[in-house]
């Protein structure tokens, strides 16, 4: 248990106001601190519950069987350490604010900061494409006469407006969208337990019960390698949790809000992933859970809930819109942070009178439009290769966050900088274990043939970003000279 000083940390509100007042240049680029503790906690909740849980869990189950629970547990532990590292870095000097690429700049060098920031943006653009496509597809079920492009334009326009008004509007929107997702998962778990207690049977007529965890080929029917390869799918279910690191820069009281949100991550993982997936696996043999029908639909059908598919439709639409809203926020703040560091056009660092990076958010809207058009005109095989950047970028960004934190702790040990509040637990063992775990996932991307393109394309993209950063730095030095 952290002490009260560790939890509370520095209270920057007055200092931020004074800094903004005394420094006109800072005032042009300062972000508004309008997110409450409630907003931060539900942004953290929403980033952990996406379409990956509602629709994508079946793929991981097919690879590992019931032992996929171990994969979720291990991935969740690594994600927790990534978020603890982000929390310690952000609370050590909350006045700096900005995107987490700043930490890589400060502790690993400009090349790492540049690469991390732009890899994250590429990753989020691909995620946004998936979210907005899901949004249009599932609304098309109810309104087949409306073309998909109309829903896509509507979704992009809405999230752009929500993000441009004020950060409090974004926070409040995510609060209610996350509430819907949380209630949906809890309802699914409760319904599943109800089925198990009253032995209502499974969709295939097979008996329900915990014996389904080991009766059909064993707990790990595809062996250890099946569990390991499932990690390449499972880790991406947690993709986007970094949004909390970006949102912390706009919290009214980061010293209170950030630790509270991060400390709930283990509980959220146990409840929303281990709990939900565990109930699914008890309801039916793992081999009967296919990607053709969401496990959520199966559970709602079992309890006799009318229009189960429509209920899932609403939940997925909510999750997709929430994801797109979060992606717009994340990319906008990352562009703002990169611009402050000189790694993006300076204009993108400017904020409105309400402390909103309007130029960066408009740039996100344009980028989303371009990505979606490219998705339509580029052959599917080529586009899937490009989309695989997201798979690699997710874990590589996590690795750079951990590497930045480890470098920071070494500087603290040398006395170069002071230790801040909210230190990571079990240092250095847990941090190094999480980093080695992520390196292992990257290696698995190369070993597993279906995911190998993700590693190849991601590595090539990373190398190109390194070259671009070096060229930009050389050109900037030439002009200054």
SVG drawing of the C-alpha trace seen along z (x, -y; Angstrom):
<svg xmlns="http://www.w3.org/2000/svg" viewBox="-38 -37 65 72">
<polyline fill="none" stroke="black" stroke-width="0.4" points="0.0,0.0 1.4,-3.4 1.6,-6.1 -0.6,-9.1 2.2,-11.2 2.8,-8.6 -0.8,-8.6 -1.5,-12.2 1.7,-13.3 2.2,-16.9 -0.9,-19.1 -0.2,-21.1 -3.3,-23.1 -2.1,-26.4 1.3,-26.1 -0.2,-25.3 -2.4,-28.4 0.5,-30.5 2.7,-29.2 0.0,-29.8 -0.5,-33.3 3.2,-34.3 4.3,-32.6 2.3,-33.7 4.0,-31.2 3.0,-28.4 -0.5,-29.7 -0.8,-29.1 0.1,-25.4 -1.2,-24.6 -3.8,-21.8 -6.8,-22.3 -6.8,-20.3 -10.5,-19.5 -10.7,-15.8 -12.0,-14.7 -11.0,-11.6 -14.3,-10.0 -13.4,-10.8 -9.9,-9.3 -11.2,-6.1 -13.8,-5.5 -11.4,-6.4 -9.2,-3.7 -12.1,-1.3 -13.2,-2.1 -9.8,-1.6 -9.7,1.9 -13.0,2.9 -13.3,2.8 -14.5,4.8 -11.6,7.1 -13.4,8.5 -16.9,8.6 -15.9,10.0 -12.3,11.1 -12.0,13.4 -13.1,16.4 -9.9,16.4 -7.7,16.7 -9.9,19.4 -9.6,21.5 -5.8,21.3 -5.3,22.1 -8.5,23.7 -9.4,23.0 -5.7,22.2 -6.3,18.9 -7.1,17.7 -3.4,18.0 -2.6,15.9 -5.0,13.2 -3.6,13.3 0.1,13.0 -0.7,10.2 -2.8,8.4 0.2,8.5 2.5,7.0 0.0,4.3 -0.3,3.4 3.5,2.9 3.4,0.8 0.7,-1.4 2.6,-1.6 5.7,-2.8 3.6,-5.4 2.1,-6.5 5.4,-7.0 6.9,-8.9 3.9,-11.2 3.6,-11.9 7.3,-12.6 6.9,-15.8 3.2,-16.4 3.8,-20.0 5.5,-18.8 2.3,-17.1 2.3,-16.2 2.4,-12.8 4.4,-9.8 6.8,-10.1 8.3,-12.9 9.5,-10.3 11.3,-8.4 12.8,-11.7 14.0,-12.5 15.4,-9.1 16.2,-7.2 16.9,-10.0 15.2,-11.9 15.2,-9.0 13.3,-6.8 10.8,-9.5 10.1,-10.3 9.7,-6.6 7.4,-5.8 5.2,-8.8 4.7,-8.1 4.4,-4.3 1.6,-5.0 -0.2,-7.3 0.0,-4.7 -1.3,-2.0 -4.2,-4.2 -5.1,-5.1 -5.5,-1.4 -7.5,-0.8 -9.7,-3.7 -10.3,-2.2 -11.5,1.0 -13.7,-0.8 -15.4,-3.1 -15.9,-0.1 -17.5,1.9 -19.7,-1.2 -20.9,-1.4 -21.4,2.3 -23.5,2.9 -25.6,-0.2 -26.2,1.2 -28.0,4.1 -30.7,1.8 -30.6,-0.7 -29.7,1.3 -30.8,-1.5 -28.2,-3.9 -24.8,-3.6 -21.8,-2.7 -20.0,-5.9 -22.7,-8.0 -22.3,-6.4 -18.5,-6.7 -18.7,-10.4 -21.2,-10.8 -18.9,-9.0 -15.8,-11.0 -17.7,-14.2 -19.2,-13.5 -15.9,-12.4 -14.2,-15.4 -16.8,-17.8 -16.7,-16.1 -13.0,-16.4 -12.8,-20.0 -15.3,-21.5 -13.5,-20.8 -11.7,-17.9 -14.5,-17.7 -16.9,-16.8 -14.6,-14.0 -14.3,-12.8 -18.1,-12.9 -18.8,-11.1 -16.3,-8.3 -17.8,-8.1 -21.3,-7.2 -20.0,-5.0 -17.8,-3.1 -20.7,-2.7 -22.7,-0.9 -19.8,1.4 -19.1,2.2 -22.8,3.0 -22.9,5.2 -19.9,7.3 -21.3,7.5 -24.7,8.6 -23.0,11.3 -21.1,12.6 -24.2,12.6 -26.3,14.3 -23.6,16.9 -23.5,17.7 -27.3,17.9 -27.1,20.5 -24.5,22.5 -26.4,22.5 -29.7,23.6 -28.1,25.9 -29.9,24.3 -27.7,26.1 -25.5,24.8 -26.3,23.7 -25.1,27.1 -27.0,29.1 -23.7,30.0 -23.8,29.8 -22.6,26.6 -20.2,26.5 -16.6,26.0 -15.8,29.4 -15.8,27.8 -12.5,26.3 -10.8,29.7 -13.2,32.3 -12.6,31.6 -8.9,32.4 -7.7,31.0 -7.1,27.5 -4.5,26.8 -5.7,29.0 -3.2,27.5 -0.3,27.6 2.1,25.0 2.7,23.6 -1.1,23.0 -1.1,20.9 2.1,19.0 0.7,18.3 -2.6,17.1 -0.6,14.3 -0.1,12.7 -3.9,12.2 -4.6,11.6 -2.1,8.7 -3.9,6.7 -7.2,6.9 -5.4,4.5 -4.3,2.2 -5.2,-1.4 -4.7,-1.4 -2.0,-4.0 -4.8,-6.5 -4.8,-6.8 -1.2,-8.1 -2.2,-10.8 -5.4,-11.7 -3.4,-12.1 -1.8,-15.3 -5.3,-16.9 -6.4,-15.7 -7.5,-18.3 -5.7,-16.3 -3.4,-13.8 -1.8,-12.9 -5.1,-11.5 -6.8,-10.4 -3.9,-8.5 -3.0,-6.2 -6.6,-5.4 -7.2,-4.5 -4.1,-2.4 -4.5,-0.5 -7.9,0.8 -6.3,2.4 -5.7,5.8 -9.3,5.9 -10.6,4.9 -8.5,7.6 -9.8,10.3 -13.4,9.2 -13.7,8.2 -11.3,10.7 -10.7,13.6 -14.3,13.5 -16.1,13.0 -14.0,15.5 -14.0,18.0 -17.8,18.0 -17.9,18.4 -15.6,21.5 -17.8,23.0 -21.0,22.6 -19.9,24.7 -17.0,26.8 -14.2,24.5 -14.4,26.1 -18.0,24.9 -17.0,21.3 -16.4,20.0 -15.8,16.6 -18.9,16.9 -21.1,16.0 -20.1,13.8 -20.0,15.7 -22.2,12.8 -25.0,13.7 -24.8,17.3 -25.2,16.3 -28.0,13.9 -29.8,16.6 -29.4,19.1 -31.3,16.9 -34.0,16.3 -33.3,12.6 -35.3,11.4 -33.4,10.0 -30.0,11.1 -28.4,10.1 -29.8,6.6 -28.5,6.2 -25.1,7.2 -25.4,4.9 -26.0,2.0 -23.1,2.9 -20.7,3.3 -21.8,-0.1 -21.2,-1.7 -17.8,0.0 -16.8,-1.0 -17.9,-4.7 -16.1,-4.8 -13.0,-3.4 -13.1,-5.9 -13.6,-8.7 -10.6,-7.5 -8.4,-7.2 -9.2,-10.7 -8.3,-12.0 -5.1,-9.9 -3.8,-10.8 -4.6,-14.5 -2.7,-14.6 0.2,-12.7 0.4,-15.1 0.3,-18.0 3.1,-16.5 5.2,-15.7 4.8,-19.2 5.9,-20.6 9.1,-18.5 9.7,-19.6 8.8,-16.1 5.7,-17.4 4.7,-20.8 4.6,-23.5 1.1,-24.5 -0.2,-21.3 1.0,-22.3 -1.3,-25.4 -4.5,-25.2 -7.7,-27.1 -8.8,-29.4 -10.4,-26.3 -7.1,-24.5 -8.0,-22.1 -5.5,-21.2 -7.9,-22.1 -5.4,-21.9 -4.2,-18.5 -7.8,-17.2 -8.6,-18.5 -5.5,-16.8 -6.8,-13.5 -10.1,-13.9 -8.3,-14.4 -6.0,-11.4 -9.0,-9.2 -10.6,-10.2 -7.5,-9.4 -6.9,-6.0 -10.5,-5.0 -10.3,-6.0 -7.0,-4.1 -8.7,-1.1 -11.2,-1.2 -8.9,-1.7 -5.8,0.3 -6.0,4.1 -7.0,6.0 -3.8,8.0 -1.7,4.8 -3.9,3.1 -3.8,6.0 0.0,5.8 -0.2,2.1 -2.7,2.8 -0.4,5.3 1.7,2.3 -0.8,2.0 0.0,5.5 3.7,4.8 3.3,1.2 1.1,2.1 3.7,4.2 6.7,2.2 5.3,-1.0 4.8,0.8 8.4,2.0 9.7,-1.6 7.5,-2.8 9.1,-0.2 12.6,-1.0 12.1,-4.7 11.0,-3.9 14.0,-1.6 16.4,-4.3 14.7,-6.9 15.1,-4.7 18.8,-4.3 19.2,-8.1 17.4,-8.3 19.8,-5.7 22.8,-7.8 21.3,-10.9 20.8,-12.8 17.1,-13.3 14.8,-12.9 12.4,-10.0 8.8,-11.0 5.6,-9.6 3.9,-6.4 7.0,-4.2 6.4,-0.9 6.1,2.2 8.7,4.9 11.4,2.9 13.4,4.0 12.2,7.6 8.6,6.9 9.7,4.2 12.3,6.4 10.0,9.4 7.3,7.4 9.9,6.1 11.1,9.7 7.5,10.9 6.9,8.3 10.1,9.2 8.9,12.8 5.6,11.7 7.6,9.9 9.6,13.1 6.4,15.1 5.1,12.8 8.0,13.9 7.7,17.6 3.9,17.9 3.4,17.9 0.1,16.0 1.5,13.2 4.9,13.0 3.9,10.2 3.1,8.0 6.7,8.3 8.2,7.8 6.1,4.8 6.4,3.3 10.2,3.7 10.5,2.1 8.3,-0.8 10.3,-1.3 13.5,-1.4 12.0,-4.0 10.9,-6.2 14.5,-6.0 15.9,-7.1 13.3,-9.9 14.1,-11.2 17.8,-11.3 17.2,-13.1 15.0,-15.7 17.5,-16.2 20.3,-16.6 18.3,-19.1 17.4,-21.1 21.0,-21.2 22.1,-22.4 19.6,-25.2 20.6,-26.3 24.2,-26.1"/>
</svg>
